[in-house]
Amino acid sequence: MRLLTTIVLFVALLLTVGSAMAASNETQLDKQWNNLSPRDKTTVMRLHQALRQMPAEERKFINERIERFIQMSPDERRKLKENNERWQKMPPEEREKSRQKYEQRRKEFEEKWRKEHPGQEPPPFAFHNPRKRNLAASTNNVSEGAEPKKQKPTQKEPKS
């Protein structure tokens, strides 16, 4: 739970940094930074350093997930939080079953997509490899109604 709070704080700080820089309002940014605890400042600095050292593909992945989180409704965020809490409480065996179920659903989705849309790659299905991505990747398997939003075949993802 602390990690989720830290990530949300980091996202909020990133948003603040972006909007503050765009609006040239450095004093507001300074005030918000000064209101953070030393522990939170250290966490934000470590996350920032880690992001800078990531390969471009990984940074893009993080940025896309941040954007997706920002665009979520309060209800979607609540469901995400509940799913994360449920996942954290799951025994390892149940997590593995959930991963296997996810991988099977992904495979079925891709097969169906390729039959219906020959020559086209399937759209993203939340995360391609839930074992590789631990940043809430598991939440899609935990409860009903946590399916990724369906995209129209012609719809392109916005660039960030």
Order of alpha helices (4+ residues) and beta strands (2+ residues): alpha-alpha-alpha-alpha-alpha-alpha-alpha
